Amino acid sequence: MITTPAFKDRKFAILGLARSGLSAARALVAGGAEVLAWDNDEGARAKVADIATIADPLLSDLKGYEAIVVSPGVPINRHPIADKAKAACIPLIGDIELFAMARPNLPPHRVVGITGTNGKSTTTALVHHLLESASIPVRMGGNIGLPILSQVPLPAGGVYVLELSSYQIDITHSLACDAAALINLSPDHLDRYDGYDGYMASKARLFEMQTGTEFSVFGKGDADTERVYNQVLARRGAEFVHLADPQSVTGQAEWPSLQGPHNLQNIAVAIAIVESLGVTEAQWRPAMRSFNGLAHRMEVVAERNGVLFINDSKATNAASTAPALAAYPRVHWIVGGLPKTDNLDECIPNFGHVVKAYTIGEAGPLFHELLSPHMPVERSEMMGAAVHSAAAQAQPGDVIMLSPACASFDQFKDFEARGDAFRAIVEAL
């Protein structure tokens, strides 16, 4: 794990003992800290009962404590722990701030921080892949994969690549990323912020923590991201601040797992990051072809008789499905599940890419009615029927894509289970 002597003989309270909280507790204790920990789940508390004092920070005297470590899932804008921290004059922090505290005692390294409303996971995984392909020691964490504190420290010269949500940035105060990226911005998570401006300000804090000659990169695709770019540019200067233009990217057609206009922006940001770390085009370009993407996010499952099968189960709303439809010219679209809205309006501009739609799940009747005026539609109900019918009708060069634009809970426990079912059906063909 990652820890530091800087934790020694200091006291921390932890609220929330899921993955990041559990790793924080273990890293703090390994560093010699005294820990008070709490989770409403008795099973979660049991996991740290041998190393921590089990008590609710809300009901405890926190005099002399260094900080309260909270899970990113704790809504600090309305949770009473925020008032408790203020009254005790101690900060609320997360596991990423603990990582920042540990950095001075780690072998010389660099840190990449990637945020944005959409595309964070893909861009983070792509940067990790490109660095690994260039034989640079690398770890990936934050909002993706294993908690960063639970991972083995890198040797000298390594790079930590962190996906950072706004929730994580809110409870991070001193992480000066050697390369920081904001891919895009659109309204999201507004229940946690004082309007959209508050959400934007949270994302912008990633760049406020940079202190000098670090690199900042921004996606060129929406006015709000460019607004933050201009603010950072005015403060730090063009030498250290870059706008990643997706139109500058060539060769996307050769990278199967990175199709679509949304991925063009992700690619442009990833290239800017790795080049700022010394990776050359001769190194990153061949590595693009071998990037497999993330499970359930435009995942290439198989190719059969010239037909590509794509698992985009993570697309749980129409806004997520729209760019998936834009990525290919001839799509057999498997769509449906538990609907979040009564329309597919965001997908309308890309209906011309759909050869035929196959509706499944609870949304089937509604989506059949919505889509029938625009394209051939088949009422499949079950995913197996949709896949088999699409496979029988698709021609070489077509794509069969699960991009449901719906939640999964009518037929599956989560989007991962839905994507796994799609993969299993395809593999059985």
MIMAR-497665 format. One record per residue: residue in one letter; x, y, z of N, C-alpha, C, O in turn. Coordinates in steps of 0.2 Angstrom, whole numbers, plus 5000, padded with zeros to 4 digits. Atoms other than C-alpha are relative to their C-alpha. Layout:
N
AXYZXYZXYZXYZ
...
END
This chain:
429
M500449945000500050005000500450065000501050065001
I499649945000500550184999499850035007499350045009
T500149974993500850265016500650055001501050064996
T499449954999502050395024500150015007499650005011
P499849984993502950435040499650065002499650075008
A500449944998501950595040499449995003499150045007
F500650024996500450505047500249995007499749985011
K499850024994501450455062499750045006499950105006
D500249964994500650505079499550054999499450095003
R500649955001499250605071499449965000499349904999
K500650034999497450575073499550024995499450074993
F500549995006496150555059499349965002499349915005
A500750035000494250515059499849984993500050024988
I500250025006493550415045499249995000499049965004
L500750015001491750425039499849974993499950004988
G500150035007491250295026500649954999501249974998
L499550055000492150125025499949954994500049894994
A500050035007491850075007500849994998501250005002
R499450025002493350044996500550065002501150045004
S499549954998494250214998500150015007500650025009
G499949994993493850235016500449945003500849955008
L499750064997494450055020500850014998501249995003
S499350005002496050085010500450065004501050065006
A499749944996496350255019500149985007500650005010
A499950024993496150175036500649955001501049965005
R499450045000497450045032500650034999501150025002
A499449965001498650165025500250055006500850055007
L499949964994498450285040500349965006500849985009
V499750044994498750145053500749984998501149975002
A499350035002500250075043500550065001501150045002
G499649944999500950255044500150025007500450075008
G499949994993500750255063499550055002499650085008
A500649954998499150365064499549965005499549905005
E500550024995497850345077499350014996499250074994
V500649995004496150315068499349985004499349935007
L500750024998494350325073499650004994499650044989
A500450015006493150255060499349985001499149955006
W500750024999491350235057499749994993499950024988
D500450015005490150165044499349985002499349945007
N500750034998488250135045499949935000499549905003
D500050085001488549955039500449975005501049985006
E499650034995489049845053500649954997501149955000
G499550045003490049725041500650054998501150024999
A499549965002491049875035500450025006501050025006
R499749984994491449925053500549945002501049955005
A499650064997492049745057500749994996501149974999
K499450015004493349755043500650045003501250035002
V499449954997494349895053500049995008500350035011
A500150004993493849845071500749985003500850005009
D499350024997495649775074500550054999501050045003
I499549955001496549925069499750075002500150125002
A500349934999495350075073499550005006499349955007
T500549994995494250145087499450014996499350054991
I500750005003492450115081499650055003499350035009
A500449954997491450265084499850054995500250064990
D500349955005490350395075500350075001500350095006
P499749934999491350555072499550055002499750105005
L500649964999489650645073499950015008499750065010
L500250004993489550595091500650005005500649985011
S499350004996491450605096500350065001500250114997
D499649944999492550735103500649994996501049954996
L499550005005493750775089500650055001500950064997
K499549964998494850885098500749974999500849915002
G499450035002496650855092500149964994500649944992
Y500050035007496150775076500350044994500250104994
E499749965006497050815060499550014995499550074992
A500549995006495550795048499549945001499649895004
I500650055001493950695045500149984992500050024988
V499950035006494250575030499349984998499049935001
V500750025002492550565021500049964993500449984989
S500150035006491950455007499850054995499450094997
P500349965005491650544990499350005000498950054997
G500850005000489850484992499750035005499050045004
V500349964995489550585007499850074997500350114996
P500249935002488550745002500250055005499850075009
I499849964995489550865011499750075000499750115005
N500449935001488451015005499449995005499150055007
R500650004995487050945017500149955005499649945010
H499950054995487750805028500350045006500750095006
P499849964994487950865046500849995002501050035006
I499250014999489850805046500350074998500850085001
A499649935002490250975037499950055006500450085007
D500149954994489551075052500449975006500750015010
K499650034995490450955064500850024999501150045003
A499349985002492150985055500150075001500650095004
K499949924999491851175055500050025007500450065009
A500049994993491451175073500749985004500950015008
A499350024997493051075077500650034997501250024999
C499549965004494051185065500549954997501149964997
I499550045003494751035056499749994993499149994992
P500250015007494650995037499749944998499849895002
L500250065004493650875027500449984995500550024990
I499650025005494750775016499849934998499449905001
G500150075003494750615005500749964999501249995001
D499450045001495950475001500550034995501150024995
I499649965004496650584987500550055003501050065002
E499649954996497250714999500549965004501049995005
L499550044996498050575010500649984995501149984997
F499550025005498950524994500550064999501150054998
A499649945001499550704991500450015006501050035005
M499650004994500150705009500649955000501149965003
A499550055000501150545006500550014994501149984994
R499649995005501950614990500750015001501249984998
P499349984999503550694997500449945003501049945002
N499650054998504050525004500049944995500349894997
L500050055005503750424988500650014996500950074995
P499549995005505150394975499850054995499250064994
P500149955005505250534962499549984995499649934992
H500550035004503650524952499650064997499850124999
R500449955003502350624942499349985001499149925001
V500750024999500450634944499650034995499750094993
V500449985005499150654931499350005003499149955006
G500749994998497350714936499550014995499750064991
I500449995006495950694924499350015003499049965006
T500749994998494150764927499650024993499950034988
G500549995006492650814916499349975002499349935006
T500650034999490850774915499949934997499749895000
N500050075004491050634902500649984998501150034997
G499450025003492450534896500649995005501149975002
K499450004995493550534912500349935000500949925000
S499750075000493650344913500449984994500949954995
T499750025006494050314895500750044999501250004997
T499449965000495350454895500549985005501149975003
T499550024995496150394911500349934998500949924998
A499850075002496250214905500550014994501049974993
L499649995006496950274888500750035002501250004999
V499349974998498350384896500449945004501049945002
H499750054997498750234907500349954995500949934995
H499850045005498850124892500650024996501149994994
L499549975004499950244882500750005004501249995001
L499450004996501150264896500349935001500949925000
E499850064999501250084899500349974994500949944994
S499750035006501550044881500750044998501150014995
A499349965000503050174882500549985005501050015006
S499650034995503750064896500250055006500750055009
I500049954994503450204909499649965006499149955005
P500350034995503050134926499350045002499450105002
V500649965000501250184929499549965005499449905005
R500650034996499750154942499450054998499550104996
M500649965002497950204938499549995006499549945009
G500450014994496750244952499550075001499450104995
G500549944999495550384960499349974999499149935003
N500750025001493850354953499949944995499449934993
I500050065004494350204943500549955003501049975005
G499650064998495050034947500150005008499650025012
L499950014993495850004964500150075004500450125000
P499949944997495950144977500850015000501249975001
I499349995001497650234975500449985006501049965005
L499650024994498250204993500149935001500549915004
S500050084999497950014992500549974995500649914995
Q499550035005499250004977500750005002500950045007
V499350004999501049964977500350074998500250094992
P499749945003502150124976500449994994500749944994
L499650015006502950154960500850015001500950055006
P499349995000504850154957500150074998499750104995
A499849945002505750314953499850014993500049964989
G500249995007505150394937499349984998499149984992
G500750025001503350324938499550054999499750115001
V500549965001501750404934499349975003499149925001
Y500650024998500150394944499450044996499550104996
V500549975004498650424933499350005004499149945005
L500650004996497050474943499450034996499450094994
E500749975002495250494937499750045006499750005012
L500249964995494550634948499350024999499250064994
S500749975000492650664951500050075003500550085007
S500149944996492050834957500049995007500250025011
Y500050024993491650744973500749995004500850025009
Q499350014998493450694975500450075001500850085005
I499649945000494150864971499750045005500250085008
D500349964994492950944984500449995006500550035010
I499650024993493950854998500749994999501049955002
T499350005001495650874990500350075000500050114997
H499849934999496651024995500850024997500950084997
S499349995001498551004990500349964995500949954994
L499850045005498650894975500250044994499850064990
A499749965006499750984962500249954995500749934995
C499950055005499550874947500650034995500650094993
D499549985005501050874935499750014993499950054989
A500449995006499750864921499349995002499149945005
A500750004998497950904924499550014994499750064990
A500449995006496550894912499250005002499049975006
L500749995000494750954910499749984993499850024988
I500250035006493850854896499550044997499550074991
N500649975002492150934895499650025006499850005012
L500549984995490751014905499350004998499250034992
S500750005001488950994906499649995007499949965011
P500350014993487651004920499949935003499749894999
D500050074997487850854932500050015007500350065010
H499950014993487650814950499850075004500150095009
L500249934997486750984954499750005007499750055010
D500250014993486050914970500650015005500450025011
R499450004996487850924977500250085000500750095004
Y499749945001488151104972499550065000498950054999
D500549945000487451284972500050024993500350074990
G500149995007486951274954500649984996501149954998
Y499550035005487951234938500750045001501250015001
D499349964999489251374942500449975006501049975006
G499650034994489651284959500349944997500949925000
Y499750065003489951124949500650014996501149984997
M499449985004491051214937500650025004501250005003
A499449974995492051294951500349945003500949945004
S499750064997492251124959500649974995501149954997
K499650035005493051054943500750054999501250024998
A499449955001494151214941500550005006501150025005
R499550004994494951184958500649964999501149965002
L499550055001495951044951500650054997501250034998
F499549965002496951184942500350055005500850085004
E499849954995497051304956500549975005500950005008
M499550034996498051174966500749994996501249985000
Q499450005003499351174953500450075002500150125002
T499649944997500751294959500550034996500750094998
G499549975004501951334945500149984993499750004989
T499950015007502551254929499749934998499949904993
E500450065002501351104929499650014993499550074992
F500350005006500451064913499250005001499049965005
S500750004999498551104911499849994992500050024988
V500350015007497551034896499250005000498949985005
F500749995000495751074891499749974993500049984988
G500350025006494550994879499750064996499550114999
K500349945004493951104864499349974997499349944992
G500650035003492151054862499450045003498850035001
D500649974997491051164874500250075003500850075005
A499949934998490951344879500250015007500750055009
D499849994993491051314898500749975001501150005005
T499350024999492651214897500550054997501050065000
E499549955003493451344886500050065005500550105005
R500049944995492851474899500549995006500950035008
V499550024995493851384912500750004998501250035001
Y499350005003495351364900500250075000500850095001
N499849935001495351554897500250035007500650075008
Q499849984993495351584916500749985002501150025005
V499350034998496851464919500550034995501150054998
L499549975005497751534903500250075003500850095003
A499949934998497551714910500550005006500950055007
R499650004993498351664927500749974999501149995002
R499350045000499751544921500450014994501050004993
G499649995006500151584903500049944995499949894997
A500150055006500151494886500649945001500549894998
E499550055000501751404890499849935004500149885002
F500250064996500951284903499249984999499049935002
V500850025000499051284897499949994992500150034988
H500150025007498451194881499349994999498949965003
L500650025002496851174872500049954995500349964990
A500050065004496651004864499550004995498949994996
D500550005006495851014847499949934997500449914995
P500150075003495050854842500150004992500249944990
Q499950005007495150904824500749994998500949984992
S499350015002497050894825500249925000500749904998
V499850074999496950704828499849964993499349974990
T500150045006497150584813500149935001500549915006
G499950074999497050404812499549965004499549905005
Q500550034996495550374822499649934997499549895001
A500450065003494750244810500449945001500149895000
E499650054999496250134814500049975007500349925009
W500050024993495850124832499349975002498850025004
P500650034999494350004835499650025006499050035006
S500349994994493950044853499950075001499750095007
L500049934999494050234851499650034994499850094992
Q500449975005492650264838499650065003499450065009
G500549954998491450414839500350075001500950075003
P499749934999491650604840500250015007500650055009
H499849994993491650594859500749985002501150015005
N499450034999493150484859500650044996501250044998
L499549965003494050604847500250055005500850075005
Q499849954995494050734861500449965005500949995007
N499650034995494650604873500749984998501249995002
I499350015003496050554862500450065000501050065002
A499649945001496650734859500250025007500850045008
V499849984993496650764878500649955002501149975005
A499550054998497650594881500650014997501250015000
I499349995004498950634867500350065004500950065005
A499749944997499250814875500349985007500950005008
I499850024994499450734892500749964999501249975002
V499550045000500650594887500650044997501250024999
E499549965003501650714876500450055005501050065005
S499849954994501850834891500549965004500949995008
L499650044996502650684900500649974996501049934999
G499450035004503950644886499849954995500349924992
V500150055004503050514876499950034993499650084992
T500049985007503250534857499549974996499249924998
E500550025004502050514843500249934997499849884996
A499750075002503150364837499849955005499849895004
Q500150054995502750284854499249995001499049945001
W500850004998500850334857499649974994499149944995
R500450025005500250304839499949934999499349914998
P500250075001500450114837499649985006499349935006
A500350034994499850094855499250025000498949985003
M500749995000498150174851499649944997499149924999
R500350055003497750024840499949945005499449905004
S500050054995498049904855499550015006499549975010
F500449984994496949994867499349974999498949974994
N500650045000495449884871499450045003498850015003
G500649974997494350014880499849975006500149925009
L500350024993493349994896499449954999499049964994
A500550045000492149854899499350045000499350095004
H500749975000490349914895500050074997499550104997
R499949935003490950074887500249994993500850004992
M499850015007490950054868500549944999501049954995
E499650065000491749884871499949964994499449934993
V500150055005492149784856500149935002500649915005
V500150074997491549614861500349944995500649904997
A499850055004491849514845499950034993499550084992
E500249995007491849514826499849934997500249894998
R500350065003490849384816499750014993499350054993
N500250005007490649364798500050084997499550104994
G499949935002491249544796499550055003499550115002
V500549964996489949614809500350015006500649965010
L499749984994490649704824499450005005498950035004
F500550004994489749674841500350055005500950045008
I499849954995489849824853499650005006499050005006
N500350004994489449824871500050075003500650095006
D500049944997488949994877499450015006499150055006
S500550014995487849944892500150065005499650075008
K499949944995488550094902499650064998499450105002
A500449955003487450204891499350005003498949965000
T500650014997486050224903499550064999499050065002
N500449955002485250374896500150024992500650004990
A500049985008484950454878500650044999500950034994
A499449965001486350574880500649965000501149984996
S499550055000487550434883500049964993500549944990
T500050045006486950334868500150044994500350014989
A499949965006486950474856500650004996500749994990
P499350005004488850484852500149934998500549924994
A499950075002488850294852499749984993500049954988
L500350015007487650294837500350044995500450024989
A499649965005488650434829500749964998501049984993
A499350025002490250324829500049954994500549944992
Y500050055005489650194816499550024995498950044997
P500549985005488750224799499449955000498949974997
R500650055000487650064800500049965006500449915007
V500150034993487050014817499349965001498849994999
H500650044998485849874822500050025008500449995012
W500049974993485349954839499549975004498949965003
I500450044995484749854854499950055005500450085009
V500149944996483949984865499449985005498949955003
G500550014996482849984880500249975007500849965008
G499850024993482749934899499550045004498950045002
L500449964996482050034913500150084998500650114999
P499949935003481750214905500050055006499750055011
K499949954995482350364914499550064998499450115002
T500449955003481350484902499549974995499549914994
D500450025005479950474890500250024993499750024988
N499849985007480950524875500749984999501149965003
L499350025002482550484865500350064996500650054991
D499949945004482750664859500850014998500950034993
E499349995001484650674861500349964994500849974991
C499850055005484850524849499750024993500049994988
I500349985006483750604835500550024995500449994989
P499549985006485250684825500349944997500649944992
N499650055003486050514823499549944998499849884997
F500550055002484450414819500249974993500149914991
G499850025006485150404801500549955000500649914994
H499550064999486550284807499749935001500049885001
V500350064998485250154812499749964995499249994992
V500350045005484850014800499449975003498949974999
K500650034997483649934812500050015008500650005011
A500050004993483149954831499649945003499249915000
Y500350064997482749804842499950025008500350035012
T500149974993481849864858499949945005499649895003
I500150054995481949764874499850035007499850095008
G500249984993481349774892499450045001499050054996
E500649974999480049884900499950064996499350084994
A500049945005480450034888499849984993499650024989
G500150035007480049914873499450044997499550064991
P500649975004478249974869500150084999499950104993
L499949925001478750164872500450014994500350054990
F499549995005480250154861499849984993500050014988
H500250025006479450054848499550064997499650074991
E500449955003478150194846500450064998500350104993
L499649945001479450334847500549994993500650044990
L499550015005480650254834499749984993500049994988
S500350035007479450174821499950054995500050034989
P500149965005479150334812500750024996500750054991
H499449985002481050354809500449944997500949954993
M499650065002481750174806499649935001499149935004
P500350074998481249984806500149995007500750005009
V499950024993480949924823499749935001499249924999
E500350064998480749754830499949995008500450015012
R500250014993479949714847500349935002500049885001
S499650064998481249594855499849985007499849925008
E500150014993480849604873500649985004500850015009
M499550034997482249494878500750014996500750014990
M499349985004484149534874500249944996500449954990
G499850065004484449354868499750004993500049994988
A500450005006483049374855500350064995500350054989
A499749945004483749544849500749984997500850004991
V499350025003485549484847499949954995500249964989
H500050065006485049324837499750034994499950024989
S500349975006483849424826500550054996500550054990
A499549955003485149564823500549964996500749984991
A499550045003486449434819499849974994500249964989
A500350035006485349354806499950054995500050034989
Q500149955005485049514797500650044998500650074993
A499549955002486649614798500449974995500549914993
Q499650015006487749624783500850015002500950055007
P499349984998489649634783500150075000499950114995
G499949935000490249804788499550035005499650095007
D500449984995488749824800500249995007500749965008
V499850014993488849844819499349995004498850025003
I500650024995487649764832500250035006500750015009
M499849974994487649874847499550005005498950025004
L500449994994486949864864500250075003500750085006
S499949944997486750044869499350025003498950064999
P500750004998485150044880499650065001499050075000
A500349944998484850224884499550005006499050045006
C500450024994484050154900500449975005500949945004
A499850044994484350094917499949924999499549904994
S500050075002484549904918499549965005499549905004
F500250044994483549864934499349974998499049935003
D500650045001481949794925500249934999499849885001
Q499850075002482949634919500749985003500849925004
F499350014998484749654927500150045006499850095008
K499949974993485449694944500450074999500450115003
D499649945001486649834936500250004992500149954989
F499850005007487349884919500549954998500649934993
E499550055001488849774921499749934999499949904994
A500350075001487749614923499650004993499649954989
R500350005007486749674907500650004995500549964990
G499450015005488449694897500349945000500449914995
D499750065000489049534903499549954997499849904993
A500550055004487449444897500050014993500049964989
F499949985007487649534880500649964998500649934992
R499450045002489449464879499949935000500149904995
A500150075000488949294884499549974994499749924991
I500450025005487549284871500450014993500349964989
V499649995006488749354857500549945000500649914994
E499550055000490049224862499749934999500149894996
A500450065001488749084861499849994993499649944990
L500250005007488349134843500449954996500349944990
END
